[in-house]
């Protein structure tokens, strides 16, 4: 009987250890070491812009990357293309209508095509822009983790995707004399995120 009890306790202890090790770590995006940029065609070249205010959380377990969960937000009013008048126009009703729709939101719904060795995969989720939510797929990568010089546990992630802005109600455009359009419809989004372990 004593051996039986001991066996039960051993199994329970092992279960506790396995459960603890299987728990994902929650990270909070560090805005000081993260960039959210986009590229879109203007006339004949690509214009790059960025957002300066954003936040988010990442639940990640290297042993179970398919369980990753991500939530993020962007303050649309922080859009920055290094041209003040253009940024003002982008905040207006012609584009993002910031007064009515101040935030872009993202909530993940799943992960697929995980490559454990390369630490890459595809993150599926809902992206909400201008009040319209659409499914998107981001190519993501886990770049590593460790302690910084001050003892904080950090991790690095990257994500990128291409969306059609018209799918989110960003339809304004202007026809050129040559027959083309002033602004491209496809927008390339790139994120380089450094995140801190939540306490």
Secondary structure, 3 states (H helix, E strand, C coil): CHHHHHHHHHHHHHHHHHHHHHCCEEEEECHHHCEEEEEEEECCEEEEEEECCEEEEEEECHHHHHHCEEEEEEEHHHEECCCHHHHHHHHCCCCCCCCCCCEEEEEEEEEEEEECCCCEEEEEEEEEECCEEEEEEEEEEEEEEEECCCCCEEEEEEEEEEEEHHHHCCCCCCECCCCCECEEEEEEEEEEEEEEECC
